[in-house]
Amino acid sequence: MAFSMTIPLLTTKLHIPPLCSNGVKRPRLIEPLNLGLDRRLTLILASAGLGKTTLLNEWVGHLKATCFNAFKPAAPLAMYSNSIGS
């Protein structure tokens, strides 16, 4: 007997959210991400609600702006959450 379980997937988890125009800019945090572009993995670790998604969103926007909209990631950009509610 085969058992199949479907796990609901939120479509909001598949797209980068729009960048907020009045958000706080954090160039001090963007620079280490830029330095990690030639690495295989960059890990961002922080508690819930501290702005990990916002930081990645700002970084991708920064890359697009500084690369004249030609930003093509060398590796996929992925976010992983191990919290129960995610």
N, C-alpha and C positions, 0 to 999 in steps of 0.2 A: 504494500500500500504506500503510495507516494504522498508525502505531506508537503504542501506548498504554502508558504506564508508570504504575503505581500507586505512590504514596508512602505507606508506613505512617504512620498518625497515632496517637500515643499519646493515649488518652482522658484521661490525667492532665494533659495540656496544655490541656484544655478547661474545667477547673474550678479555682476558687480552693481551695487546700488548707486544711484546718482550722487554726485559729489555736492555737498551742501556749500553754497557760495559764502555763507557767513560763518563757516567753521574756523576753529583755531588752527593756524598753520604751524606745523612742527618740523622745521627744517633740520633740527638736531636729531630727530628720529629718522628722517628720510635718508640722510647721508649713510648711516650704517646699512640700510637696505640697498642703496646704490652700490656699496662696496661688496655686497653679497651677490651681485649679478653674475659674477664669474664662478660662483660656487654651485654645487649640486643641490644644496638645501639651505634655506634660511628659516630659522624657527623663531616665531614670535610667541612668547609665553607671558600671559597676564591673566588676572582674574576677570570674571564676567563684568561687563559694563565699563571697562577701562579704555575702550576705543581701538581694539585690534582691527576690526573691520574698517573703521573710519581711517585708521592709519594706512592700511593697505589700499584703500580707495584713493586716498590723497597721493600715495606713492605712484600708483598706476596713472593717475591724472598728471602728476609731475613728469613721469617718463614720456607720456604722450605729448605734453607741451614742449619738453626739451628736445625731443627727437622728431619734431615737426610731424606729429601724428603718424609716424612710421614705426611705433613701438610694436615689436613682435617678440613676445617672450621666448627665450631659448628653451624653457621648460614650462609645463603647465603651472598656472597659479592655482593653488588649492588651499582651502581652509578645512581643517579638521577640528571637530569638537567632540570631546568625550563626555560631555555632560549629559545627564539623563534626559533633559528636556529638549535637546537639540535634534 
